[in-house]
Amino acid sequence: MAQHLAKELTSLVNWSVSELGKVIESELGKSGFRRVEKIRRHVKSSPGQTLKGLLKLKKELELLPAEERFQIAHAFSLMLELINSCEAAYRAFRLKKSYMGPGDAKRSRPGNVIHVLTAHPTESRSADILFYFRKIQNLLEQRLERAQDGDTESLHLLLQCVWRIPMSKQRKPSVMDEAEYIYSLALQQDILHIFARQKKTAQPFYIRSWVGGDKDGHPGVDEKTMLGSLQMARGHLLERFLEILETYIEELRPLAHASDFDRTELQKLLKSSLQFRKSLSALRKIKARDDQRVQGLRQQLDVLARDYKKWLHADSPSLQTLRMLLKVFPGMVVPLEVREDSGMVQEALRGSPRKYAISRMLDTLKKISPQHDPRFYVRGFVLSQTESAKDINSGFALVKKHLGEVRLPVVPLFESASALKSGVQILEEFLKKPARKKVIKKFWSGKFEVMVGYSDSAKENGSFPSRFLISSAVQDLENVIRVHGLTPIFFHGSGGSIERGGGSVQEQTDWWPQSALDSVKVTVQGEMIYRNYAASEILDRQLQKFTQARNAAQGVKKLSVQSRRDLARMSDFIQDFYQQTLKQPDFLHLIEKATPYSFLKNLKMGSRPAKRQGSFNIKNLRAIPWVLCWTQTRILFPTWWGVGRFWQSLSSRERSRYKKVFKESALFRSYVKNLGFTLAKIEMDVFALYLESSGLEPEVVKKFLREFREEYKYCCQAVRDLSGHRSLLWYRPWLETSIHLRSPLIHPLNVLQIVALQSKDVLLLRESVTGVASGMLTTG
C-alpha cells in the first residue's frame, strides 16, 4: 500500500524515526530499546491485531514496572507525533513548491474567512512538547528543501529534548495559558503577513477567539479573563508591529547619506516615525477609553504614510502592512466572541449587575470602548441553548442595559434538534418588530448572524441527523433573514473531528448556501489550531480552498421532493436508533467502565470543566469529552451508529434510490465520504479489549460486541454499495495507506491505557491519551 505515499515522505519518516530509535537506545539501554522495538515490529507485522494478541500484549505489559510502562508509552507517542511532523513538513514543502501567488482577486467573488479560535480542551499535548516539535518540523522542511541533506545532529539533539518531556499536560491550564497557546501560534509574523495580504487583495481573513469570553458553563471566565485575553493579544500584536516598524526605520536611516534627498525632510520623517513608535509602545496596557487611543494611533499612521509617499513618491511597504493590519485588528487586539447560556442571560437581566459575570464583562467592554465600535474588542454575544425568541430578546435587552444601545451583535446558537427545527419560527417572531430590524441595520451593518452547533447536536442525535438538521435549518434560516431585508451570516460551530462536524474544506462547504461561503465563519479548536497555523503555507492553502469553493459555487442544488424525503427518513431512523441506544442502562455503564470517562478530571487538558454538575448521565457530559471517549477507544461511535441498520432495512429498490441521492446531494455525498474515513480508522478488536477489561458482566460484553460488530459490518456494506468501490477511502488512496501504516502503532498505547485505567496510573493514562490522540490526529 505504500505506493500511494511519496518517496520524499517515506524517506523523511524513515530518517527521523530511525534517529528517534537511537535516542531511545541511548536513554533506555539495549534491553529497553529491544523491548520497544519488539512491540513495534510485532504490531507492524500484524496490522489486523486479534483480540487474543492484544490480551497477550496486555499481560506482558502488566508485569513491567510503572516506569518502564511509561517509557514505552512515551516512545510510541513520540513516534506518532514525529510521523505527524513529517506529514506536516511534507505538506508545507509541497505547497511551497506549487505556490502560484494569491491569485487574481479581481476574478474572485468577494468574501471573507473568519476563524474563531477556541479554548476547548481538545489539545492534549503540552506547550513544552509543541515548542520542540515546531523546531523539529522546521528541520524536517529544511531536509526536504535540501534534497535529503538533513541536519542529523540537530534532529538528534531535539529528540533528546523531547524524550525528557512528557507529551501530556501535567497541570490544568488556566484561561491565560490557553490564550498564550492560541496567540503565540496565530500572531506569528509570517501569519500576520497573510492577514495583510488577504486584506489588500479584497479577500480578507480575520481571527476571533473564545478565550476569556466563553462564559457558558466556565467558572473561570469573567471580566478579568476577558480583559486578560485582550491584553495578551495586544502584547503579541504590539511586538509584531514594532518589528515591522523597526524594519521601516532601519531602511530610512541610510538615506541620510544620499545627496539627492532633502535631509531636512528626512529628519522630519524620522522624527515622526520615532514619535509613532513611542505612541505605539504607549498602548501596551489596555485601560479605560482604549478605543480613543487606538483611533489616534491609526490617524497618526495615516499621516506618516502620507508624508512618506509625498516625499518618496511611493508607498512604504512596511507602513502599508501596518495600515492593513490595523484594518484587520482595528482595536489592536484579537476580538472575542462572548458566550453565555440563554437561561443565565435572563437571570442576569433580572438580577444585580455585580452578581453575574456576563454583566460585568459587558460593563468592562463599555469602559474600554465607550465611543467607538465595541466590535473592535468583542465581535458578538452568542446565546447558547437558544430555544425561543424570548432568549434573543433577553440578549438584546442585556446588551442595551450595559452598553446603552444594542451596539453588540446578539447571536442565537441553535444546537438542539428542537431549536434547529423551530429556528425559522423563532427568528420570524423575533424579527417581526420593525424596531429590532432598525437596530440591526444601524449598529450591526444590516447583518444578522446565527450560530449552528455541530457538537451538541451530534452528541444528542448522531452525526448524520445533526448534519441533516443543520443543513435544513441553514437553508431555511437564510431565506427568512433575507425576506426581512437583512444579510445572513452563519457561524459554524464545528470541531476538528468528523464526530463534531469536521472534515476537509470541500466536504464541509459542498452543501453550504452562497451566504455561508461569502462570509465563512468557523471554529478552529485546540490541536487544529496547531495543525493549521504551525506552517503558514498550510493556512494559506486552506484560505485558497475557501476562495475556490466560493468561486465555484453555483448555489445549493435544490433536491427533488423524493430525495429530501429519503434523507429525512434516513435521518429519523438513525436518530431514533442512536437515541434508543443511549437510553439503555447498560450503555451508561459501558461509557463509565469501558472508556476513560471516569478519569476525565485527571487529564488536565483544558481550563473548562469536562462535565456539567449533576448526576452521571449523557446530558451532563460535554460534547468534546464525549467524543474523546470514543476516539480513545478507536470506535468513533457517534458518526456511524445506526447507518448499517438503516441500510439493512431497505429493499433493493430503495437502495437504488439512495444511490441516486448520493450523486444528487452534496450533503449526503460529503457525509458518506466522511463515514468511509471514520470506518477506515475503527479498530473493533481494540474496542473489544476495552470491553473485555472493563469489569462489565460477561453477557453485557458479549451483547455489545455482537451489536457493534454487526453494525460495523452493515455500515461498511452501505458505504461500498453507495460509492460503488471496495475501498472505504476510494477518493483518497494515500489516506488509506497512511491509516494502514499508522493504526498498528497506536495499539500499544491503547493496551497501556487500559493498564493505566485498571491500576489508576494517572501519569501513564495522560501519556497514553495524548499518544492515541496523536495517532488518531484528533483528541475530541
N, C-alpha and C positions, 0 to 999 in steps of 0.2 A: 504493500500500500504506500510505501514511502515515495513511490514515483510521483505522487501528487505534490510533494514538497520540493521547494527549490534547493539546489545543491548548496548555494551560499548559506541558507538557513540551517540545513542539516550539518554542514561543516562547522558553523558557528556554535551550534548546540554541542557537538562532539568535543570541540576545543574547550569550551567553558566548563562543561560537566566533568571532563577529564581533569581539569585544573582543580575543580571542587573536590574530586576524589583524592587528589594529592594533599589537599588541606585536611580532609577528614583523616587520612592515614597519618599525617604528621601530628594531629591532635589526639587521635584515639589509639594510635599504635596499629601494628599489623593485624592483631586479632580483632580489634574493634572495626577496622576498615573491612576485614573479610566478612564480618557479620552483616554489615550494611550491604556490601556487595553481593553476598549470598542471597539476601532478601530481594535486592533489586533484580538480580538475574532470574530468580525464581518467578517473580510476578511478571517480568517481561517475557519469559518463555511460556507462561501460562496466562495469556490475557483473559481468557474466559474462565476465570477462577471459579472453582466449585465451592459450595458451602463447606464441604468436607475439608478442602485445602485451607480455607480461611480459618476454620476451627483449629486445625493443626498449628497454623502460624500463631494463633492466639495463645494456645497452650505454651508454645515455645517462648513467646514474649512475656508471658505472665511469670516465668521463672527468673527473669532478669531483674537486677536491682533497679529501683526507680530512676537513678541517674543514667543508667545505660538505656533504658526505655526512652527517656527524654532525648538523649543524644541521637538515637535512631529517628525519632520524630523530627528533630531539628534538621538532620541530614536530608530527609526526604522533603521537608518543607522548603529548605533552601534550594534543593534540586528543582522542584517545581517552579519556584519563583524565578530561578535562573533561566529556565526554559521560557517563562513568560517574558523575561527581559530580552532574550534572544529574538522572540517573535516580534516584540515591540520595536527593537532596534532594526530588524529586517524590514518591517513595515515602514518605519521612518526613512530608512535608506532608499527603499523603492520609491517612496513618494518624492524624495529629493530629486532622484534621477528623472522622474516623469513629470515634475512640476513645470507647468507651462505659463505660470503667472496667474494673476487673479481673474483673468477672463475679461470679456468685453462687457462692462457694466451697462453700456447703452443698449445692448441687446437683451439684457437680463430683465425679467419682470421685477419691479421694485418690491422690496420686502426686507424684513429683518429677522434675526435669530436672537433669542434670549435664553440663556442658560440660567436656571435658578439652582445654585449650588447649595446642597443641603447638608445638615449636620447629623442626619440619622445614623445609627450605629451599623453602617454597612462596610466600614473599613476596619478590618480586624488586624491589619499589620501595624506595627509600632512606627512612630515617626522616625526613630533612630534607624530602623532597618531600611526604611524608604530612602533616607538620606544616602546610605551607601549604595542601594540598588539604582538610584538615579545616576550615580557616578559609574556604576557597572554598565548601565545601558549606554551611557555616552562612550565608554570604552569599546563596547561591542559595535556601536555605529562606526567608530574610527577604524576598527579592524575591517569592516565591510568596505569602507571607503578606500582603504589601502590594499584592497585585493588580498585579504588573508594575512597581511603582515601585522599581526596583533602584538600588543604590549603584554606579554605573558607575565612579566614581573609585576606590573601594576595590577593586573587582574588577580594574581595570587595574593597580593597584599590586601586588596579589597575583600576577597573571600575570607582571608584570615580575620578581618574585622567583623564581617557579618556572622562568622562562626561564634563569636563571643557575645552576640546579642540575641536574645530570644526574638523570634519572628513576631510573637504576640505582644499585645499591650499588657503591662503588669500592674497598671493602676488605672482607675476610672478617669477618663479625660474630662476636663472642665469644658464649659462652653467656649472659653477663650483658647483652650488647646485646639478645639475643632476649628475655631476661626483662624488660628495661625496655620493649621494644616491647609485650609482652603486658600487663604490669601497668598501664602508662600508659593503655591502652585499657579494660581490663576493670575497673579500680578507680577510674573517674571517679565523681564524686559522684552524678550522675543514675543511673548504673548501680547504685551501692550502694543507692539508694532502691528500685530494682526488687528487689534481694535481700531487703531488709527487708519490703517489701510482700508478696512471694510467701511468705515465711515466716509472716507474720501471717495470710495467707488460707489456710494449710494446703496450699499448692501450692508447696512450697519449690524454690528454684533455687540450685544450687551450681556453683562452678567448681573445677577441679583444674588441674594443669599438669604437662607432661612436662619443662619447662625445669629443667635441673640434676639431674634424676632419671633421664632416659632414657640409661642407660649403654650399652645394647646397640649395639655397633659404633661408639661415640663415644669417641675417645681423650681428648677434652676434658672429660669428665664424671667427677667423683669426689666425695669427701666435701666438698671446698671449694666446688665449684659448687652442690652440694645445699644447703649452708648459706647460700651467697651468694644463691641464688634465694629461699629462705625469708626471708632478711634483707631483700631488695629488696621483696618483697610486704609484709613488716612495715612498712617505711618508708612505702609508699604508703597502706596502711590506717591507719597512725598519723596521717598528715597529714589524711586524711578524717575520722577520728574526732575529732581536735582541732578541726576546722572545725565539726562538729556540736555539740561541747561548748561551743565559744565562743559559738555562737548561743544555746544554752540559758542560759549565764551572763549574756549581754547582755540577755536577756529578763527575767531575775530582778532586775537592778540597779534599774530604775525603781520596783519595789515598795517600796523603802526610803522613798519619799516619800508612800506611801499610809497615811493614819492608821488605816485599818480593819484593817491587818495587824500582827501581832505582830513588831516589829522584831528582837527577840531571837531568835526562831525563824528569821527570815530570815537573820540573821547566821550562825547555826549552819549553815544550809543552804548559804550561800555559802562558808563555811569548808570544809565537807565537799566541796563541788564543786571548790574550788581544790585540795584535797588529792587528790581523784580525778584532776584534771588532772596533778598532779605525778607520781602513780603511773603514769598512762598514759604520760607522757613518759619515765619511767624504763625502759620496756620497749623502747626504741628498738633496743637491741642484744640479739640472741639469744645466750644463753650457757647453760652447764650449768644444769639444773633450771628451764628456762624454763617448763615446764608448771605448776610450782607458783606462779610469779609471775603467770602469766596467770589461773590459777584464783583467786588472791587478788584480782585486779582485778575479775573477774566478781562475786565476793561483795561487793566494795566498791560496785560499780554497783547491785547489787540493793538494798543498804541505802539508797543515795542515792535511788533511785526510790521506795522505800517511804516514806522520810521526806517526800519531795516530795508524794506523794499524801496522806499523813496530814495535812499542813499545808494544802494547797490543795484537797483532796477531788477531785482529778482527776489523771490521768496526765500526765506531761510527754511530749509527742510526741518531743522530741529524745532524751530518755533512753530511751524505748521503742524508738526506732530503733536506738540503740546496743545495747540488750539483744538485739534481733532479730539485729543484725549479729554479735554475739558468739556467737549460736547458729549462724549460718551459717559463721562463721570462729572456731571455738572455740579455736584456737591463735593467733589474730590473725595468721594467715598464709594464703596460698592453699596448701592441701595438695598435695603432689606425688604423682605416680604414678611409682614407681621401676620400672625395667625392666632386665633383663639376659637374655642368651642362656642357655637351659637348660644347654647344654654348659659354659659358663663358671661357672654356679652349681655344677655338680657338681665342677668343678676347685677352686672356692673352698672347697667343703665339705671337700675333702681337704687343701688347702694351707694355707700360713701366712696368718693373717688380714690381716697388713700388706701382703701381696703383691697382694691383689685389691681393687680399688676398691669393689666391691659390699659386701665385708665391712667396709671402713672406713666406708662410708655407713650401714650398719646400726648400727655402733658409735656413730657420731655421733648417730643417731636416739635411741639409748638414753640418751646423755648429756643431750640436751635434753628428753627426756620419760621420766624413769625411773619416775614414779609414776602418771601419768595416761595416758589412751589415746594411744598413738603415732599413731593415725589422725588426730589433730588436726594432725599435721605431714606424715605420709606416709599416703596413703589405701590404697595397695595395692602389692604386689610382683608385677609382671607378668613371667611367664616366657615369653619369645619362643621360637619354634621348639619348642613342647611337642609331643612325639611319643609319650610313654608316661607311665604312672602314676609311673614312677621319677623323671621330671622334676619332677612336682608334689611328690613325697615329698622330693626334694632341696631344693626351695624351702622346704618345711616345716622340714626339719632345719636349714637355714642360718639361718632366722629364729629358731628356738629356740636355736641356738648363740650368737647375738649378743644376743638380747633376753631370754633366759631362758625365755620362754614364746612360743608362736606367736600373739603378740598382733596381728600384722600380717597381713591377708588375703593369701593367695598366690593369684594369678590366672593360670591357664593361658591362653596365647594360641594358639588354633588358627588357622593361616593357610595351611598347605599342603593340597593336596587329600587326601593320605593322613590327615593329622591331623583334618580336618573329617569324613571318612568314618568314622574309628575313634574319634571323640570319646566316643561312648557307652561303648564298651568301656574306654577309658582312665579315665573317671570311675567306672564300675562297679567296676573293680579298685581304684581309689584309695579309694572310699568304703565298701568292704566291711568295713573295720576300724572297729568302733564307737568306738574311741578317737579317731579323726580327726574323726568327726561330733561327738563330745563337745567337742573343741577348737573347732570351727566354731560350735557353739551357745553356748559360753561366751565366746569372745573376739570373734567376728565377727557377733554378733546373729543367729545361725542362717542367715546369708545366704551363699550360695556363688556367686561371680562367675566368669564365663567371658568372655574377650575373643575376638572373632572378627575376623580381619584381612582386609579387603577388598583392600588394595593389592597385597600379595604374591600372594594367591590369584588376583587378576585378571591380574597380570603372568604368572603361571605358566600359567593356564588360559583366559584370556579373560573378558570381563565377565559374560556370561550364565552360563557354567558356575560362575563364582565365586559369583554371587548364588544360583544354584540349590543349590550345595553348602552355602552358609551358611544359607539358608532351611531346608533339610532338617535340617541339624545343630542349629540353634537349637530347632526344634520337638521333636526327639528328645532333646536335652540337657535341655530344660525338664521333660520327663516323668521323666527319670532323677533329676534333682535333687529333684523333688517326691516321688518314691517314697521317697527316703531321708530325708524329713521336713525338708527344707531349702527356703529361699526362693531361687529362681533370680534372678540379676542378670546381664544381658547388656550387655557393654561393646562397642559397635560402633566398630571402628577404621577408620572410613571417612574419605575426604578430601572436598574441596570439588568435585572434578571427577567427572563421570559415570564416567570410567575408573577411579576409585578408590572407587566406591560412593556418590558424592554424588547430589544431586537435591533436589527440594522436600521439605518435611516430609511431605506426604501420600504422595509416591511412595516415600519411604524407609520409612514406617511402615505402609503399607497391609497388608503381609504379616507384620508382627511379631506374635508371640503376646502375650497380655494382660500377662504378667510384664514383657516388654520395654517396654511402654507405661506400666505402673505406676511403673517406675523407669527413665527414659530416660537412658542414658549414652552419649554420642557424642563423638568427637574433633572439634575445630574447629581448622583448620590455617591458618597463615600469613595469606594475604590474606583468607581467610574470616573471620578474627577482626576485621579492619578493617571488612569489609562488614557484619558483624553488630553490632559494638559502637560504630562511629563515630556512630550515631544511636540513642538509647535507644528510640525508637519502633519501630525495626526489630527490635531484640532483643525488645522487649515483644510484638510481633506474633508472632514466632516461638514464644515461650513459650505464647502463646494457642493457636497451632495444635497444639502438642503436647497441651495440655489438651483441645482439641476432639477430637483423634484418640483420646485415652484415653476420653473420654466416649462417643464414637460407636462404639467397638469392640464388636463382638459376639463376639469370639474369632475365631481364624483359621478361615475356612470350609474344611472338610475336602474335599479334592479327590477326585474319583472315582478309582478304581484306574487306569482307562484314561487319564485326564488326567495323572496323576502319571507314568505310563509314557511318555506322549508328551513331557512336559517332560524326563524323564530321557534319552530318546532324542535330543532336540534338544541337550541339554547335552553328551552324549557325542560327538555328531557335531562340534559346534563346537570342543570341547576338543581332539579329535584333529586336526581340520583346522588349528586355531590352532597347536598344538604342532609339527605337521609343518612348518608354515611357518617357525617359529622355528629348526628344526633345519637348514634349508637354509644351506649355507656362504655363498651369495650374500647371504642376508638379513642376516647379521652384517656383511658389507661395506656393505650399504645403510645400516644404523644408523651405522656408523663414518664413512661418507663423505657420506651424503645427509641427515644431521641434525646438530645442534650437539653431538653426543655427545663428540667428541674435544676440545671446548673447555669441558666442564663445569667443570673446575677453575678456569677463568678468570672464571666468572660471579659468584663471591663472594656467593652468595645465602644460605648457611647455615653454621653452625658445624660441622655434621655432614658427614663425607666423602660425596661424591656416589657414590663407587664403593667396593666392598669390595676388599680387597687380593687380588691374584692376576691371572691372565691375563684377557684381554679375552673375556668371554662374557656371555650374558644373565643368568646366575645371579648374577654379581658386580656387576651394575648394579642399584642400589637402585630401588625401585618408583617413587618420586617423580620422579627424573631420567628414568626410563624413560617416564613419561607426558609429561614436559616435552618430550622429543624429538618425540613425536607431536603434541603441542599446537602447538609452534612451526611444524611443517611443515604444519599445518592438515589432517592426515589422520586423527587420532584413532583410530588403528588398533585398539587393544585392545577397544573397545566393540562393533564391528560385524563384525569379521573372522570369516567362516565362516557368518554368518546367511544370506547370499544363496545360497551354495552348498547349504546345507541346504534352503532353500525350493525351489530348483530340483530337488532330488532327490525331492520329494514328488509324489504323484499328486493329482488334483483332489479325490478323496475324502478323502485325508489332509489336504489343506489346509483342507477344510471342518471337519475335526475340530479343527484348531488355531484356527480362528476361534471355535469354541465354548469352547476353553480360554482364549482371550483374554478372553471375557466372564466366565468362571468363576474364573480365577486372578488374584488381586490382584498376585502376584509377576510373572507374565507380562505383565499389563497395564501395570504400572509400568515394566517393562523396555522394552516396546515404545514407550512414551511417551518414555523417555529416549533410546532408539535413534533415534526421529524427530528429537529435539532435536540429537543428535550428527550425524546425516546432514545436517541443515539447515546446520550450521556447516562442513562439509567443503568445501574448495576443491581439487578434483582438479588443476586447472591449476597452482595454486601448488605442490602436491606434485610435479607433473611438472617444474617449474622446478628444484626441489632435485635431482631425479634427473638431469636434463639437465646440471646444473652440477657434478655430484658427481665426475666423473672415472671413474665405473664404465664397464665395457665397453659399447658401444652395444647389443649383443644382450641384455645383462643389463638395461639401462634399458628396452629395448623390452618385454622379458618382464614386468617388474614393472608397467610402465604398463598393459599389456594386462590382467594379473591384477587389479590394483586397480580399473581402470575397470569391468571385468566384475562383480567382486564388489560394487562400489558400486551398479551398476545393478540387480543382482538383490536387493540388500538393500533399496533404495528400493521395489522392487516388493513385497517381503514386507510392509513396513510399511503400504503403501497397501492391499494385499489384506486384511490383518488388521484395520485400522481402518475400512476402507470409505470412506476420504477420500483425495482427491487431495493435499491439503496434508500435509506431514510433521509440521506443528505444528497440526493441526486443533483441538487442545484449548486452544491459547493463541495466537490470531491476532496479538496485539500483539507476542509474542516473535518471530514470524516476520518481522514488519515491522522490529523492532529489528535482527535479524540481517542482513536485507536491506540496511538503511541503513548499518550499522556495518562489515560484512565488507569492502567495497571499500577502506575507509580503512586496512585492515591490510596490503593488498597491497604498498604501497611499502616497508613495514618488512620484509616477507619478502624482497623484492628486495635491500634494503640489507643484510640479514643474510647473504644468500648472498655478496654482495660482501665483507662483513667476514670470512666464513669463508675465502674464497679469498685475501684479502690479509692475513689474520691481524691484522686491525684489532680489537684487543680492546675498545677503548672503544666503537667502533661496534657490535660484537657485543653488549655488555652493554645498550646503549640499545635496540637492536632487539629483543632478547629481552624486555626489560621492556615495550616498546611492544606487541609481539604479545600478551603476557600480559594487558595492559590491554584490548586489543581482544577477546580470547577470554574474558575475565573469569576466567581461571584460569592458573596457571603450571604446576602439576604435580600 
